[in-house]
Amino acid sequence: MDIISKINDINFGVTTEFNSKYLAPMVQNLLFKMENEWDDYNEVYHCCNLIEKVKHNKDMHMDFHIMMKEEKYLGIAIINKGNIDYNTFFKEPIPISENNRDVLIFNYFHISQEGRGNGQMWFKDIIMPFYRFKNFKTIYVKSSHQKVFSLYSRLGTEIGNYTTSSDNQLFERKGKIFEITL
């Protein structure tokens, strides 16, 4: 993993190699949901399925952004790039006018309790400039986490809505799609 920024005692790194330890913040959030506000949606399972789908498509690639304090994983964010198969990420077509190689898909942005309060800075001041420097033009974000809608709205434009069912069809999850220009 390459460390791309260090702020206070937190390291922010990126790698193209997956390690199951990176999922620790997502697992912690899932445990919190199980004990408090279960919504019948297992992000860990869905994230692992997406990782496998992308791994089997030689034209798409993933970057794993990691937030760490000492040896503890506090956050994960996944960026998808390459010749993107949009059907992998979106059920309905979205309006994308850029060259496919200029586009990034951002998803699975999870921060554990210990890392909370760093999300906006991590995304806006570390991840976005990292890809701007690499000449990418746009990040598309699909999220059903309502607490981050305001962040994505400040940074970009809402371009779509979607509704999906939870794993056992018990709940509806409402989400939004955002376009963020780099």
N, C-alpha and C positions, 0 to 999 in steps of 0.2 A: 504494500500500500504506500502511495506517495502522500505525504503530509503537505497540503496546499495552504494551510493557514493554522496559526496557533493564537488563540485569544485567551488570556489569563491562563488557566491550567487545562484548557480544553483543546484537543487536537482535532482538526477537520481534515480528513483524508479522502482519497479516491483510488479505486482500483477497478480493474476489469475482471478480476477473479472473485468468484463467489466463495464465501465461507459461511457456514450455517451460524456461526457466532454473531454475525452481523444482524441476525434476526432477533437478538435478545430484546431490543426496545419494543418490537412489535409483539413479541410473546408476553412481555410485561403488560403492555396495553390490553392484550387479549385476556390476561388473568384479571385485570382490573374490571373489564367488562363482564366477565363471568361472575364476579363477586358483587357487582353494583348495578350495571345498566346493560344487561345482555340484550343484544339486538340480533342474535342468531346469524352472525356473519363472522367467519373465521378468516381474518386477513392473512394469517400465516399460511394457511392452506392455499388461498387464492394467489398470494405472492409467489409461492413455490411453483404453482402451476404456470404462472406467467414466465418465471425464470426458465423453466424447462422448455416452454414454447419458443422463447427467443433463442435459447441455446441451439435448438434444432433448425433454426433458420439462419443459414450461413451469411445472409445479407444484413441481418440486424445484430446490434451489439448493445450491451448494457454496461453502464458505469455504476458502481456502487459507491455512493458518498456515505462516509461514516463519521459520526461524532463520537469522540472517545475522551475519557478522563482517566489517566493512568492506563490501566488495562481493561477498564470497563466500557462496554459499548452503550452509549447514551442515545444514539440516533442513527437512522438509516434513511436514505433517499435514493431512489433509483431513476436514472436517466437512460432512455432508450434512444438509439441513433442508428444511422445507416440507411439502407433502403427499407424504410419502414412499411410494414404491412399494417395499414390503419385498422383493418378488420380485427386484428389481434387486440386492439385497445378500445375500439368504439363500435357499438352495435349499429348505430345509425351513422351515415356519412356526415362528416363535418366539413365546413368550408375551408380548405387549405389551398392557398394559391402559390406558396413558396415551392421552390425546388425541394424535393424529398430529402436531399442531402443537407439542406440548411435547417431542417426541422428536428426538434427534440421532443420526446414525450416524457413528462415528469410524473412519477407516481410512487406510491408506497412511501410517503413521507411520515415517518413515525419517530417520536421523541419520547423517551421515558420520563418519568416524573423528575428525576435528578437533572435532566437536561432541559426541561421546560424553561421558556423565556429566551431561548437562543434561536428559535425557529426562523423568525423573520430575518434576523441578521445572517443566519446561515444561508438561507435561500437567496436573499437580495444582495448581500455583500460578499458572499464567497462563491456559491454555485453559479449564479447568473454571470458574474464577471469571468469566471473560469471558462464558460462556453462562449461568451462574447469575444474573448481573446482568441478563441479557436475559430472565429468567424461564423458561428451559427447565428441564424437570424431570429428564430422564434421558438418558444417553448409552449407546448400545449399541455394543459393540466386537466385531468379528469379527477374529480374528488366528490365524495359524499360526506365529507367531514365539515359540517356547517361552521365550525369554529374558525376555519381558515379561509372561508369565502371572502371575508373582508380584506385579507392580505392579498389574495389573488386579484380581487377587484381593484385594489389600489395600484397594483403593478401592471394590470392588463385589462382585457375586455372579456366579459362573459359572452360566449358565442353559442351556448347550447345548454339544455337541461336534459336530464334522463331520470328514469325511475327503473329500479331493478328490485327483484325480490330477494329476501334474505335466503340463506342456504336451505332452510326447510319450508320456505314459502310462508313464514309466519308474519313477516313484516315487510313493508315497502321501504326501500332506501331511496331518497331523493338526492340527486347529485347535480353538479354543474360542470361545464367545460369552459375553460378560460384560455385565451390566447394572450401570451405575454411576449412583446417584442423586445429583443435584446439590443 
